[in-house]
Amino acid sequence: MSPPLRALSQPIRSLSRPPRALTQPLRALSLSKGCSIFRALSQPLRALSLSKGCSIFRALSLSKGGSIFRALSLSKGGSMRTSDLERLSSLDLSNLRVEEHGGPMHVAALAILDGGRLLDLNGRVRLDYVRFQVRRRVQWAPRLQQVLFRPGLGLGPPLWVDDPAFDVRYHVRTRMLPPPGDENTLLEVCAELNAAPLKLERPLWELWLLGGLGDGRVAMLLRLHHVMADGIAAMALIRVLFDGDPAEALADRSPHTPRRRPSRRELAQDNLQRKATILRDCLSTTGVSSTLSQLVQQTGQVARILRQTRAPRLSFNRPVGDRRRLVLVRADLAATRASAKALGGTVNDAVLAAVTAAAREVLESRDELRPEMVINASVAIATRLEADQHTGGNRAAVLVIPLPVAEPDPSRRLQQIIRATAAAKLRPPYQPSGRFAQRWMVRVMPRQRLVNLLVSNLAGPQRPLSFLGSRILEMFQIGVVQGNLSVGVSVLSYAGQLNLAVLCDPDIVTDVHLFAAGLSAALQQAEPADSLAQD
């Protein structure tokens, strides 16, 4: 080996022989016979070798003294720039892996609109008009016209490519609600429409307009696959469909021009360039330190999971089936914020306290409530930077928050949750960023004992929106239930209202209306906080 390559290889050798102080706790947390966590987490480094028995340096060595990065540049002749390729991130891929094991991973928004220009004289949705307008607007949202493409072996992770056969008729559809056209009827139809997974061979979204709601209103159910975006990015992505300032600003932008699908050669070059970039980063002084830091962080995350207090066994923690039921709860945003702020908390703390009260009602009715009982909630949080607000993909993680269901006093319950969320924010959130962690997560979900239910809280627009001239009166987000988590609460604040959607498996949570009633009662209750002394 030449002296320069020998010098470059020293950091990799140091990675293959980590300090004894680091490896001891890793060996103690062995995952299977003969396999340590360090070995499992080091797979990405091994994956950089390009052929059997071939040193990465020999595989990437270049003749005539050429730089590896110069050799990876595309040849002349109008080839697509590989920097334009949009690959899925590791976190995006985790949503596909969950779905491959039977758990649909799309999210949805439900909006109630004043019918306005959406209805004809007979009260039916003007479908052709809506399709024409939506087709015009999605020109400024490329992701809504793209499909997920999985290249072959050795060509890298899946990526987004333009759909040359994009047809808005597959994505914008309508249905009339059956009589009596009330909210219960609407939610039954929404649960039915939202149950089926989105077709991966088409752009991963659907917009349903549901007529017959009464009082000249129309419901909109917008479904979006989680692989496209997390909650914050999804709101930014679908914003192009609505009226207002952002839509008017589109006039100053050029619409998206579809591009051809990259060739196998371009995909191979991009994949090799990605690996070379990883190698370059690993070989830098900061890269070695960063790699070790990531390994230690991921190992610490696994260790925290193993040390986490196991969630109690509850009757509603059973593997979910295919059926879903949806219930809506509404509260005043300003009153909820004021009630929480009086005790030093946030709207999110108040929501978690209400979820605790609702779970307490269900557990008490099922004779499962025990003294000092605490259940665990998986709370989705955003890790997205301010500059990434309009970037697609997923930048989310999970906090595990203990909910004191045994505490009968609402104010003390809220105080305990405020302290618990503050403590949880001091620790790194859970984020299955590696292939090993993701596959482990998928396997254990039907029998996991880490959490009991799901909670997501998203800050929505506080100015009322409109769609094709029709005012949006209310908006809700609808999440998922998966594994053995049969109930989830998704929260969206919109135009001064706090809107909650409870999604469940009705064969497991047969008393979801009791849960929803407890949620509503807790949010409506606003006791003076200064009357309670601190614990």
N, C-alpha and C positions, 0 to 999 in steps of 0.2 A: 504494500500500500504506500502511495506517495506521501511525503511529509504533510502537505496541506490536508489531504483526506484523513490522515491519521489524527491530525489536530482537530479536525471537525468532528471526528467520531467519538472523541472523549466525552462530550456531554451525553451522547446516547449510551455509552458504556456506564456512565455514572447513574443514568436512569435505570439501567438493568440491574445495578447493584445498589439499591437505596440504603440509606443509613439504617443500622440495626434498630435504632430507636423508633424509626418509622415503621419498619416491617413487622416488629413484634405484635403490635395491636392488630395489624392486618391479618397475620397468620391466625390470630385468635378468633377472628371472625370468618373462618373458612366457610365457603358456601356449599361445597360438595367435596367428596373424597378426592384429595389431591389437588384441590383448586382453591387458591387464596383470593381474597378480594383484590389484592394488588394485581394478581395475574389476570383476573377478570376485567379490571378497569384499565389494564394496559393494552387491551386488544387494539384500540385505535392506533397505537404506535406500531404494533406488529403488522397491522393492515397496510402500512406504508411499503412493506417489501413487495416487489412487483412480480417475482417469479420464484419457483421452488429452488432453494439452495442458492439464491442470488442475493448478494449484499445490496442493500439499497443504494450504496454509493456506486457499485459497479453497474447496477441497472440504470442509474440515472447519469452515469458518466458519459461525456460527449467527446466525439472525435474533433480534431482540429481546434482544440482549445475553446470550443464554443461554450457560452454560458448556458446552463440548463434552462434558464428562463427565456433566453433568446431562442433556444431551439424549440421551446413550446409555443412560440408566437406563430400565428397562423400564416400560411403562405399567401402569396399574392393571388388575386383572381376573384375578389368579391366574396370571400367566405364570411360567414356570420362571426361577429366578435363573440368569443366565449364569455366575455365579461357581461354580455347581455342575457345570458342564461339565468333563469331564476329557479334555483334548486330548492327543494324542501329542506328546512332545518331539522335537526334531530327531534325537537319538540313537536314540529308539524307531523313528522313521521309517527310519533307516538299515537296520534289520533287515528291514523290508518291502522296501526297494529291492534288497537282496541276494537275497531270496527271489524277487522278480519276475524276476531274471536266472538262475533255475534252481538256486539253492542253498538248500535248506530251512534255516530258521533257528529250529528248535525245539531245546530242550535236554531232557535226561531224567535221571531218578534211578532207579536199580535197587536194590531192597531185597530181602533174603532174610529171611523171617519164619518163626517157629515157627507151624505151621498153626493150632493152638489152636481158637478158636471160628470160624475162617474156613472150616473143612471140615466136611462132613457125615459120616455114618457110612461112606459109600462112598468117602471121600477126595476128593470133589468140592467145589469152592468154593460156598459158600452165597450165590449171586449176589443173590437178592432181598433177603436180610438186609443184605448189604454196600451195595447201592444205597440202601436205606431209610436206613441210618446216614449214608452220605455225603451224601445229599440233605438230611438234617437239619443236617449240619455246615456245608455250603457256604452256608447262610443267613447265616453270620457272615463270609463271604469274598465280598463283592460282585463282585470281578473274575472269580471263577470262574463267575458267572452272567451275564456281560456279553459282548457281541459288539462287534466293531470296525465302526464305521459311517463310511463315507466320504461326506461331504456333497458337494453339487455345487460348480461353479465359483463362486468368490467367497464361499463359506461357511466357509472356513478348513480347517485340517488335520483328519485323521480323529480321532474321539473314541470313547470307550467309552459304550455305552448298554445298558440292561438288556434281556435277551432274554425277551420275553413268552412264548416257546414253549420255554423251557428244559426239557429232558428228560434226566434223569440217565442214562437207558438208553443214550444216545449216547456217554456219557463214561466209564461204569464197565462194563467188559467182562471176559470171562474166556476162557481157552483152556487145554486140557490139553496138556502137553508130550508129544511122542512118546517111545517107549522109546529109549534106556535112562533118560531123565530125568536125565542128569548135567549138569555145568556147561557142557560144550561144547554140548549140546543146547539148554540154556537160552539161551546167548549167541547161537546161531544164530537162534532164534525172536525174541529181543529185537532183533537187527539187522534182521530182516525186518519186524517190527512198527514199528520206529522209522524205517524208510526213507521211508515215505509222509509227505508234508507234512500238517499239520493243516488242516482245512477252515475257511477264513476266515469263512464264513457262520454258524459256531457258536462258542460259547465255546472259547477256544484251549487246551484241555487234554484229556488222556485218562488214565485209570487202568486198567491191565490187571493182572488177577490170574491167575497162571500156576500151575496145579496139576500134580501128577505129578512133582514135583522129587525125591521120595525122602526118607526119614526124617521123614515128616510135615511137610515144609516147603512153603512157598508163596513164590513170587517176585512182587514187585510192580514193574511198569514204569510210571512216572508221567511223561508227556510234557507239556511246557509250552512255549508259543511264547515266544521271546526278546523279542518286543515287549511282553509283559506284565511282565517283570521280568528283572533280572540275577541272578547267582547268590545274592547275599545276600538280595535282596528275594524271590526264589523260595522260599528256605528259610523265610522268615517267612510267605509266602503259603500254602504247603502245610502249615505247622505246625498249622493249624486242623483238618486231617484226622486228626491223631494224638491219642492219649490223653495224659493228664498234666495238669499244672497249667494250661497255657494253655487246654485244652479245658474244664476245670472252671470257669475264670474266665468262660467264655462265658455261664454262667447269669446273670451280673449285667448282661449287655448285651442290647439289643434286636436281633433279627435284622434284616437289611437289608430295607427295603420297596422293591420295584421301582417305578421312575418311568417315566413315559411318555417317548417319544422327542421331543426338542426339535423345534419347528416350524422351517421355513425362516426365518421372521422372527426367531426367537430365535437361530438360528445366525448370521444376518447381523449382528445386533446384537452378539453375542459377538465375532465376527471384527473388527468395526469397533472395538469397545472394546479388543480386544487391540492393534490397530494404533495406536490413540490412546495407549495406555499406553506402547508402544514409542516413539512420538513424544515424549511427555512426558518419558520418561527420557532420550531423546537431547538434548532441548532444555535439560535441567538442566546445570549446570556440571559436576557429577560424571559425568553421562551422556555428555557430549562426550568427556571424558577417558577414560571406560570404553570407549566405542566405538572410539576411536583405539587404546587399549591392546589391545582384542580383535583389531583388524585387524593390529596389529603382531605379536601373539602367533600368530595364524593364519598370517601370512606367514612368521614365524620357523619354524613347524612345517613348512611346505612346504619352506623352505630346508634344514631339517635332514634331511628325507626325501631331498632331492636330494644332500646331502652324505654321507648314510649310506653306509657301506661296503656295496657290493652283496653280497648273499648268493651263495655259490658255486652253480653249476649242479649239481644232483644228480639222480640217476635217479628219485628219488621225488618230485620237484617237477614233476609233469605235471598237466594239468587233470583233476580228479576226475570219475568217472562216478557211476552211481546205486547201485552195490553198496557194502555196508559189512560190515566184520568187527570184532568186539569181543573183547578179551582183558582179563582181570582180573589185577591184581598186588596183593599184600598185604604190609604191613610193620608193624613195631611202632612206634607213634608216639613213645613215650618214648625208645627207643633211637635213633631217627632224630634227634630233637631234641638228645639228649645228644651225639651224634657231631658234629652241625653246630655246637653251642654251644662245643665244645672248641676250635674254630678261629675262634670269633667270628661264626659264621653262624646262620642260621635254618633252620627246616624247609623253607621254600621254596628256600633255597640248596641244601640236601641233595637236594631233588627235582630241581632243575635239573642238579646234578652227576650224578644217576642217569640222567636223560634224555641227558646228554652221553655217558655210558658206553654206553648202549643204542644211540645213533646211531653211535658209534664202531664197535661190533660189526657193525652192518649195513653201514656204509661199507667196513670192512675186508674183509668177506666179498664185497662187490661190486667190490673192487679200485678203490675211489674215494677212499680215505683218502690224503691228501697231507701232507707235512711242513708244520708251522705252520698247518694248516687250521683255520679257525674258521667255524662255521655260526651262523645267527641264529635265535633263538626269539622268537616273539610271546607275551608273557606278559601275561595279563589281570590288571588290578588294579582294586580298588574305589576310587572317588572319593566314596563316599557318606559323609556326616557321621553322627555318632552319632545325631542326632535324626531322621535319615531311614531308620533301619534297617528300619522297618515300612512305608515308603512304596513303592508300586509303581514300575514304569518302570525305566529304566536309568541308572545312575550309574557307568559303568565306562570304563576307558581301557586303553591298551596300552603296555607297555615293550618295547623291543627289546633282548634280552640276548645278547651273544656267548657261544657255547659252545665251549670249546677242545677239540675232538674229537681233535686231534693229540697232546694230552698223555696219556701212558700211565699216569702215577702218579695214583691216586685222590685222595690228599691234596692234591697240588699242583693238581689239577683243581678241587677244592672251593675252595681258596684263591683261585684266579683268578676263579671265579664269584662269591665273596663280594665281591671288589673290584669286579667288573663291575656287580653289582646295586647296590652302594652308589653307584657313579658314575652309574648310570642314574637313580636316585631323586633326584639333584640337578637333573635336567632335567625340564621339563614332559612328561608322557606324551602319546602320540598319541591324539587324539580327533577324528574327522571330524565336526565339529559343524555345518558349513554344507552347504547343498544341493550346491554346487559340489564341495566336498571329497568328499562321499558318492558323487556320480555318478562322479567320477574314480576313487575307490576301487573301485567296482563294475566299471568298465570294465577296469581293469588287473589285477584279481585273478587271472585265468587265466594271466597271464604276468609277474606281479610278481617282483622280485628283491630285495625288502626282507628277507623272512624265509624260513626253510626248514620250520618246523614250529610247531605251536600247543601252548601249555601253559596250564593253568588250575588254580589251587590254592585251594580253598575250605575254610574252617574250619567243620566241622559240629558238631552237638551232641555233647558228651562224656558226657552221661548217656544210657543206652539209652532208646529210644522204644518205644512199642507202638502197634499199629493195631487197634482194635476188640478189645482184649484179647489180641492176639497180639504177642509180643515181636519187635522188629526186631533181627535178629542182625547183619546187615551192611548197609551202605548205600554206594552208589557214585554219582558223577555222570557223565553221558555228555554230551560236548560235540558239536562239529561238525567236519567237515573241509570245506573249500570252496576255490574258486579252484584254484590249483595246489599247495595244501597238503594232501597226501594222508594225513598222520598227525597225530593230536592226542592229547595226554595230559591227562586230567582227573583231578584229585586231590581227595579229600574225606576229612577226618579225622572218625572217628566212634567214640565209646565206646572211646578208647584205641588204635584201629587206624588206620593210614594206608592208605587204599584208592585204588588207581589203576586207571583204565579207559583202555585204549589203543584208540582208534577209527581205522580206516584204510580206504582203498579197496583191497580185496584184489587187484584187478587190477594195482595199481601196487606195493603193499607186499606182495609174495608171501611175504616172510620176516618177517612180523609176530611170529611166535613167537620168533624170534631176538632181535628188539627187546625183547619182553617179558622174555625170559630175562636179557638184559643189564641191564634195569631192576631186576629182582628181585635179581640178584646184587649190584648196586651198593648197593642199600638194605640188604641183609643184612650187608654188609661194614662193620664198625665198627673201624677201626684207631685205636690210641692216637694222639692228635694231638700230644702233647708230644714224640714221637720225631722230629718233622720240624721242622727249622729253617725260619724264615721266608725267603721268597725275597729 
